[in-house]
Structure formats: C-alpha cells, structure tokens
Amino acid sequence: MTGHGTSDPRAAFALSVDASHIVRKVPTIQEARVLPGGSVVGDLHGGLTFTDAVAAALESRSVSGWQEFRSTSGEIWTIIVLNR
C-alpha cells in the first residue's frame, strides 16, 4: 500500500507542470499522434478548444486522461499528459 491509505501507487504523487510548456494548439489528429511522449497538452477552456477527434487521439495516448491543473498564477488548465 502506498500513498495515504490507498492501494493506487499514483495517489502519492502531485502533478507539477510549468504552464509555459503546455502545448495549447493541436489542430489535427496527425499532429496529436506525432507529439513526443511526455508532452502536456491543454487549454484554459475545459479542453473545448480541441476538436472531438483530436481529443480522442490525445486520450488514446494518455494513461490518466484529462485533468484539471491550477498553475502557480491561479489559472485552471484542463490538461492531458501523453504517456503512452
């Protein structure tokens, strides 16, 4: 068991992202497919700036899917980490 009373090993880790490195525009499915692993994609609009097809392509490359992230400046981002 890890974390605080949970068996999920990811629960012990907090996400830290430099907002200046978030990829904000992914216009095509092809671009979503060629982004390097480790890329963080997101927006300040609940993910709505990405088409459904692009969002699906990004989701297929992520273990944890879309998440909300508060930057140090207080902005709330909707992000996805490409780790597949």
Order of alpha helices (4+ residues) and beta strands (2+ residues): alpha-beta-alpha-beta-beta
